[in-house]
Amino acid sequence: MARVVAIGECMVELSLTGDGEARVGYAGDTFNAAVYLRRLGVQTSYATAIGRGDPFSTGILRRMAQEGLDASLVALAEGRLPGLYAIERDAAGERRFHYWRSEAPFREFFRLANAPVLRAAMRGAGLIYLSGITLAVLGEAGRAKLLALLEEAAHAGAAIALDLNYRAQLWPSPAAARAAADQVAPLCRYLSFSEDDAAALGGWRPPAAAEVIERRTDRTVRVRSEEGDLEFRPGKAAIPVVDTTGAGDAFNAGYLALRLRGRPVAQAVTAGRALAEAVIGRPGAIIPASAMPSLELLG
C-alpha cells in the first residue's frame, strides 16, 4: 500500500473534565488522521516540529512510537515547547477550543526541517496529507515553500489530499484562507471538506479534477469521483455523541485507507463513517486502540 506523509502540527491536548481538572493527551487534525491511518495498516510518516527535551515534546515522540508512526520527519527545536489547546464540550458533545500556539515550533517548520530528507520523502510518497490548519499555521512564507514541494511531489507521482478544515481564528480573513486553498487544491487528488467549511469561505467549490468528499451537516456524504456523483445518506439509528473532536479526521483516515487499497467509494465512505462514529462516542480526538472498529468492518 502507498506510504503516507502527513504534514501538520501535533499539540498538547487538555480535555477539560470539570471541577478544574483536565486529561492530557497529544493531538492535532493531521496527527489524528495519521494515527488512524497507521492503525488501519498504512505506513505513515508524520512531518512536524516540536521542542527538544521537555516532557511534552518527549510525550509526543513517545506517542508516535507507540502508534508506529515514522518520526524521521520530525524537527526538534531547542528551548521551545509544542503548542497547546484545551477543549470544552457541551452536553451534545460539541466543542469549543482554546489555543496557546503563537510560539509553537511548527510555525518555523521549514527552517527547522532537514530539507533534503523532507523533499525525498515527499517525492517518494504515495500520498501526502495536509489540512487548512497546516496551511494557516505555516504562514505565507511557509505556504510558499510547501507549495513548491507539493508541486514537485505531484510531478513525481504523489497524490495529495487536503482537508479544508477552516478555523477562523487562525486566518486574518476568510478571503486569505480561500486564496490558500485555491493555490493547493489544483494539485490535489482528494479534497475533503464539511458543509460548514465551504459556507465559511463564501461557498467555496473545489476544482473539477479532484475526487471530492463533502460532509454535510445532516451527515450525508457527497462524493464526486471517477465513479460519478454519489450521495450517501446516514442510517436512521441515532449515534450517541460524547465528543465530536477528531470526527472529520477519523472519517478522512478511514476513507483514504480504503481508497489507497483500491476499494470503491461506497466502501470507503462506510469505513470513514464507522471510524468517525467510534470516535464521537468517546472523549478526545484519538480513541484507544481497543475501541477501533474491526478491520473486517472497515473493509
LOZA-208100 format. One record per residue (C-alpha): residue number from 0; x negated, y negated, z; residue in three letters. Coordinates in steps of 0.5 Angstrom, whole numbers. Each point is the difference from the previous one (the first is absolute). Example, Ala and Ser with C-alpha at 12.3 -4.5 7.8 and 13.67 -1.06 7.14 Angstrom:
<recs>
+-----+-------+-------+-------+-----+
:   k :  east : north :    up :   r :
+-----+-------+-------+-------+-----+
:   0 :   -25 :     9 :    16 : Ala :
:   1 :    -2 :    -7 :    -2 : Ser :
+-----+-------+-------+-------+-----+
</recs>
This chain:
<recs>
+-----+-------+-------+-------+-----+
:   k :  east : north :    up :   r :
+-----+-------+-------+-------+-----+
:   0 :     0 :     0 :     0 : Met :
:   1 :    -2 :    -7 :    -1 : Ala :
:   2 :    -4 :    -4 :     5 : Arg :
:   3 :     3 :    -6 :     3 : Val :
:   4 :    -4 :    -6 :     2 : Val :
:   5 :     5 :    -4 :     5 : Ala :
:   6 :    -2 :    -8 :     1 : Ile :
:   7 :     2 :    -4 :     6 : Gly :
:   8 :     0 :    -2 :     7 : Glu :
:   9 :     1 :     5 :     6 : Cys :
:  10 :     1 :    -4 :     6 : Met :
:  11 :     1 :     2 :     7 : Val :
:  12 :     8 :     1 :     1 : Glu :
:  13 :     3 :    -2 :     7 : Leu :
:  14 :     7 :     3 :     0 : Ser :
:  15 :     4 :    -3 :     6 : Leu :
:  16 :     4 :     5 :     4 : Thr :
:  17 :     3 :    -5 :     5 : Gly :
:  18 :    -2 :    -2 :     7 : Asp :
:  19 :    -6 :    -4 :    -3 : Gly :
:  20 :    -3 :     7 :    -2 : Glu :
:  21 :    -3 :     2 :    -7 : Ala :
:  22 :    -2 :     6 :    -3 : Arg :
:  23 :    -7 :    -1 :    -4 : Val :
:  24 :    -1 :     3 :    -7 : Gly :
:  25 :    -3 :    -2 :    -7 : Tyr :
:  26 :     4 :    -1 :    -6 : Ala :
:  27 :     1 :    -5 :    -6 : Gly :
:  28 :     4 :     1 :    -6 : Asp :
:  29 :    -5 :     3 :    -5 : Thr :
:  30 :    -3 :     4 :     6 : Phe :
:  31 :     6 :     3 :     2 : Asn :
:  32 :     1 :     3 :    -7 : Ala :
:  33 :    -7 :     2 :    -1 : Ala :
:  34 :     1 :     4 :     7 : Val :
:  35 :     7 :     3 :    -3 : Tyr :
:  36 :    -4 :     2 :    -7 : Leu :
:  37 :    -5 :     3 :     3 : Arg :
:  38 :     5 :     5 :     5 : Arg :
:  39 :     3 :     1 :    -7 : Leu :
:  40 :    -6 :     3 :    -3 : Gly :
:  41 :    -3 :    -6 :    -4 : Val :
:  42 :    -7 :    -1 :     1 : Gln :
:  43 :     0 :    -7 :     2 : Thr :
:  44 :    -6 :    -6 :     2 : Ser :
:  45 :     2 :    -6 :     4 : Tyr :
:  46 :    -3 :    -6 :    -2 : Ala :
:  47 :     0 :    -6 :     5 : Thr :
:  48 :    -4 :    -4 :     5 : Ala :
:  49 :    -1 :     1 :     8 : Ile :
:  50 :    -4 :    -2 :     5 : Gly :
:  51 :    -6 :     4 :     3 : Arg :
:  52 :    -1 :     3 :     7 : Gly :
:  53 :     7 :    -3 :     3 : Asp :
:  54 :     5 :     5 :     3 : Pro :
:  55 :     5 :    -2 :    -5 : Phe :
:  56 :    -4 :     1 :    -7 : Ser :
:  57 :    -3 :     6 :     3 : Thr :
:  58 :     7 :     3 :     1 : Gly :
:  59 :     2 :    -2 :    -7 : Ile :
:  60 :    -6 :     4 :    -2 : Leu :
:  61 :     2 :     6 :     4 : Arg :
:  62 :     7 :     0 :    -2 : Arg :
:  63 :    -3 :     0 :    -7 : Met :
:  64 :    -4 :     6 :     1 : Ala :
:  65 :     6 :     4 :     4 : Gln :
:  66 :     4 :    -1 :    -6 : Glu :
:  67 :    -5 :     2 :    -5 : Gly :
:  68 :    -1 :    -7 :    -4 : Leu :
:  69 :    -6 :    -1 :    -3 : Asp :
:  70 :    -4 :    -6 :     3 : Ala :
:  71 :    -5 :    -1 :    -5 : Ser :
:  72 :     3 :    -7 :    -2 : Leu :
:  73 :     1 :    -3 :     7 : Val :
:  74 :    -4 :    -6 :     1 : Ala :
:  75 :    -3 :    -2 :     7 : Leu :
:  76 :     0 :    -7 :     3 : Ala :
:  77 :    -5 :    -1 :     6 : Glu :
:  78 :     3 :    -4 :     5 : Gly :
:  79 :     7 :     0 :    -3 : Arg :
:  80 :     7 :     3 :     2 : Leu :
:  81 :     5 :     3 :    -4 : Pro :
:  82 :     7 :    -4 :    -1 : Gly :
:  83 :     6 :     2 :     5 : Leu :
:  84 :     7 :     0 :    -1 : Tyr :
:  85 :     6 :     1 :     5 : Ala :
:  86 :     7 :     3 :    -2 : Ile :
:  87 :     6 :    -2 :     4 : Glu :
:  88 :     6 :     5 :    -2 : Arg :
:  89 :     8 :    -2 :     1 : Asp :
:  90 :     5 :     5 :     1 : Ala :
:  91 :     1 :     2 :    -7 : Ala :
:  92 :    -8 :     1 :    -1 : Gly :
:  93 :    -1 :    -6 :    -4 : Glu :
:  94 :    -7 :    -3 :     2 : Arg :
:  95 :    -3 :    -7 :     1 : Arg :
:  96 :    -7 :     0 :    -1 : Phe :
:  97 :    -5 :    -5 :     4 : His :
:  98 :    -7 :     0 :    -3 : Tyr :
:  99 :    -7 :    -2 :     2 : Trp :
: 100 :    -4 :     1 :    -6 : Arg :
: 101 :    -3 :    -7 :    -2 : Ser :
: 102 :    -8 :     2 :     1 : Glu :
: 103 :     1 :     7 :    -2 : Ala :
: 104 :    -6 :     3 :    -4 : Pro :
: 105 :     5 :     3 :    -6 : Phe :
: 106 :     0 :    -8 :    -2 : Arg :
: 107 :    -7 :     1 :    -2 : Glu :
: 108 :     0 :     7 :    -3 : Phe :
: 109 :    -4 :    -1 :    -6 : Phe :
: 110 :    -5 :    -4 :     4 : Arg :
: 111 :    -1 :     6 :     5 : Leu :
: 112 :     1 :     6 :    -5 : Ala :
: 113 :    -5 :     4 :    -4 : Asn :
: 114 :     2 :    -3 :    -6 : Ala :
: 115 :    -4 :     6 :    -5 : Pro :
: 116 :     4 :     5 :     5 : Val :
: 117 :     7 :    -3 :    -1 : Leu :
: 118 :    -1 :    -1 :    -7 : Arg :
: 119 :    -2 :     7 :    -1 : Ala :
: 120 :     6 :     3 :     4 : Ala :
: 121 :     5 :    -5 :    -3 : Met :
: 122 :    -2 :     2 :    -7 : Arg :
: 123 :     0 :     8 :     1 : Gly :
: 124 :     7 :     0 :     4 : Ala :
: 125 :     6 :     3 :    -3 : Gly :
: 126 :     4 :    -5 :     4 : Leu :
: 127 :    -1 :    -7 :     3 : Ile :
: 128 :     5 :    -2 :     5 : Tyr :
: 129 :     1 :    -7 :     3 : Leu :
: 130 :     5 :    -5 :     2 : Ser :
: 131 :     2 :    -7 :     0 : Gly :
: 132 :    -2 :     0 :     7 : Ile :
: 133 :    -7 :     2 :    -3 : Thr :
: 134 :     0 :    -6 :    -5 : Leu :
: 135 :     3 :    -5 :     6 : Ala :
: 136 :    -6 :     1 :     5 : Val :
: 137 :    -6 :     0 :    -5 : Leu :
: 138 :     2 :    -7 :    -2 : Gly :
: 139 :    -1 :    -3 :    -7 : Glu :
: 140 :    -8 :     2 :    -1 : Ala :
: 141 :     1 :     7 :     3 : Gly :
: 142 :     6 :     1 :    -5 : Arg :
: 143 :    -4 :    -2 :    -6 : Ala :
: 144 :    -6 :     5 :     2 : Lys :
: 145 :     6 :     5 :     1 : Leu :
: 146 :     3 :    -1 :    -7 : Leu :
: 147 :    -7 :     0 :    -3 : Ala :
: 148 :    -1 :     7 :     3 : Leu :
: 149 :     7 :     2 :    -2 : Leu :
: 150 :     0 :    -1 :    -7 : Glu :
: 151 :    -7 :     4 :     0 : Glu :
: 152 :     3 :     6 :     3 : Ala :
: 153 :     6 :     0 :    -4 : Ala :
: 154 :    -4 :    -1 :    -6 : His :
: 155 :    -4 :     7 :     3 : Ala :
: 156 :     7 :     3 :     0 : Gly :
: 157 :     2 :    -1 :     7 : Ala :
: 158 :     7 :    -1 :     2 : Ala :
: 159 :     2 :    -6 :     4 : Ile :
: 160 :     6 :     0 :     5 : Ala :
: 161 :     3 :    -7 :     3 : Leu :
: 162 :     5 :     0 :     6 : Asp :
: 163 :     2 :    -7 :    -1 : Leu :
: 164 :     1 :    -1 :     8 : Asn :
: 165 :     1 :    -7 :     0 : Tyr :
: 166 :    -1 :    -3 :     7 : Arg :
: 167 :     2 :    -8 :     0 : Ala :
: 168 :    -5 :    -1 :     6 : Gln :
: 169 :    -6 :     2 :    -4 : Leu :
: 170 :     1 :    -5 :    -6 : Trp :
: 171 :     0 :    -7 :    -1 : Pro :
: 172 :     7 :     1 :    -4 : Ser :
: 173 :     4 :     5 :    -4 : Pro :
: 174 :    -3 :    -3 :    -6 : Ala :
: 175 :    -7 :     2 :     2 : Ala :
: 176 :     2 :     7 :     1 : Ala :
: 177 :     4 :     0 :    -6 : Arg :
: 178 :    -6 :    -2 :    -4 : Ala :
: 179 :    -5 :     5 :     3 : Ala :
: 180 :     5 :     6 :    -1 : Ala :
: 181 :     0 :    -3 :    -7 : Asp :
: 182 :    -7 :     1 :    -1 : Gln :
: 183 :    -1 :     7 :     3 : Val :
: 184 :     7 :     3 :    -3 : Ala :
: 185 :    -2 :     1 :    -7 : Pro :
: 186 :    -6 :     4 :     2 : Leu :
: 187 :     5 :     5 :     4 : Cys :
: 188 :     2 :     7 :    -2 : Arg :
: 189 :     5 :     0 :     6 : Tyr :
: 190 :     4 :    -6 :     3 : Leu :
: 191 :     4 :     1 :     7 : Ser :
: 192 :     4 :    -6 :     3 : Phe :
: 193 :     6 :    -1 :     4 : Ser :
: 194 :     6 :    -4 :    -2 : Glu :
: 195 :    -2 :    -5 :     5 : Asp :
: 196 :    -7 :    -1 :    -2 : Asp :
: 197 :     3 :    -1 :    -7 : Ala :
: 198 :     5 :    -5 :     2 : Ala :
: 199 :    -5 :    -4 :     5 : Ala :
: 200 :    -4 :    -1 :    -7 : Leu :
: 201 :     5 :    -3 :    -4 : Gly :
: 202 :     3 :     6 :    -3 : Gly :
: 203 :    -7 :     3 :    -2 : Trp :
: 204 :     0 :     5 :    -5 : Arg :
: 205 :    -6 :     5 :    -2 : Pro :
: 206 :    -3 :     1 :    -7 : Pro :
: 207 :     3 :     5 :    -5 : Ala :
: 208 :    -6 :     5 :     0 : Ala :
: 209 :     0 :     2 :     7 : Ala :
: 210 :     4 :     5 :     4 : Glu :
: 211 :     4 :    -4 :     5 : Val :
: 212 :     3 :     2 :     6 : Ile :
: 213 :     5 :    -4 :     3 : Glu :
: 214 :     3 :     1 :     7 : Arg :
: 215 :     7 :    -3 :     1 : Arg :
: 216 :     3 :    -3 :     7 : Thr :
: 217 :     5 :     6 :    -1 : Asp :
: 218 :    -5 :     5 :     0 : Arg :
: 219 :     1 :     1 :    -7 : Thr :
: 220 :    -7 :     1 :    -4 : Val :
: 221 :     0 :    -2 :    -7 : Arg :
: 222 :    -6 :     3 :    -5 : Val :
: 223 :    -2 :    -2 :    -7 : Arg :
: 224 :    -5 :     4 :    -3 : Ser :
: 225 :    -1 :     5 :    -6 : Glu :
: 226 :     6 :     4 :     2 : Glu :
: 227 :     4 :    -6 :    -1 : Gly :
: 228 :     4 :    -5 :     5 : Asp :
: 229 :     2 :     4 :     6 : Leu :
: 230 :     4 :    -1 :     6 : Glu :
: 231 :     0 :     4 :     7 : Phe :
: 232 :     6 :    -1 :     5 : Arg :
: 233 :    -1 :     1 :     7 : Pro :
: 234 :     3 :     6 :     3 : Gly :
: 235 :     6 :    -1 :     5 : Lys :
: 236 :    -3 :     2 :     6 : Ala :
: 237 :    -2 :    -5 :     5 : Ala :
: 238 :    -7 :     0 :     1 : Ile :
: 239 :    -2 :    -2 :     8 : Pro :
: 240 :    -4 :    -6 :     0 : Val :
: 241 :    -5 :    -1 :     5 : Val :
: 242 :    -5 :    -5 :    -3 : Asp :
: 243 :    -1 :    -2 :    -8 : Thr :
: 244 :    -7 :    -2 :     1 : Thr :
: 245 :    -4 :     4 :    -6 : Gly :
: 246 :     6 :     3 :    -3 : Ala :
: 247 :    -2 :    -3 :    -7 : Gly :
: 248 :    -7 :     2 :     1 : Asp :
: 249 :     2 :     7 :     1 : Ala :
: 250 :     5 :     0 :    -6 : Phe :
: 251 :    -6 :    -2 :    -4 : Asn :
: 252 :    -4 :     5 :     2 : Ala :
: 253 :     5 :     6 :    -1 : Gly :
: 254 :     2 :    -3 :    -7 : Tyr :
: 255 :    -7 :    -1 :    -2 : Leu :
: 256 :    -3 :     7 :     3 : Ala :
: 257 :     6 :     4 :    -5 : Leu :
: 258 :    -2 :    -4 :    -6 : Arg :
: 259 :    -7 :     1 :     1 : Leu :
: 260 :     2 :     7 :     0 : Arg :
: 261 :     3 :    -1 :    -7 : Gly :
: 262 :     7 :     1 :     3 : Arg :
: 263 :     6 :    -3 :    -3 : Pro :
: 264 :     3 :    -7 :     3 : Val :
: 265 :     6 :     4 :     4 : Ala :
: 266 :    -4 :     4 :     4 : Gln :
: 267 :    -5 :    -6 :     1 : Ala :
: 268 :     6 :    -4 :     3 : Val :
: 269 :     2 :     6 :     4 : Thr :
: 270 :    -7 :     0 :     3 : Ala :
: 271 :     0 :    -7 :     1 : Gly :
: 272 :     7 :     0 :     4 : Arg :
: 273 :    -2 :     6 :     4 : Ala :
: 274 :    -6 :    -3 :     3 : Leu :
: 275 :     3 :    -7 :     1 : Ala :
: 276 :     6 :     3 :     4 : Glu :
: 277 :    -5 :     4 :     4 : Ala :
: 278 :    -4 :    -7 :     1 : Val :
: 279 :     6 :    -4 :     2 : Ile :
: 280 :     2 :     5 :     5 : Gly :
: 281 :    -6 :    -1 :     5 : Arg :
: 282 :    -3 :    -7 :     2 : Pro :
: 283 :    -6 :    -2 :    -3 : Gly :
: 284 :    -3 :     0 :    -7 : Ala :
: 285 :    -3 :     6 :     0 : Ile :
: 286 :     3 :     6 :     3 : Ile :
: 287 :    -3 :     6 :     3 : Pro :
: 288 :    -3 :     6 :    -5 : Ala :
: 289 :     5 :     5 :     3 : Ser :
: 290 :     6 :    -5 :    -2 : Ala :
: 291 :    -2 :     0 :    -7 : Met :
: 292 :     6 :     4 :    -5 : Pro :
: 293 :    -3 :     6 :    -2 : Ser :
: 294 :    -4 :     0 :    -7 : Leu :
: 295 :     6 :     5 :    -3 : Glu :
: 296 :     5 :    -5 :     2 : Leu :
: 297 :    -4 :    -5 :    -4 : Leu :
: 298 :    -1 :     4 :    -6 : Gly :
+-----+-------+-------+-------+-----+
</recs>
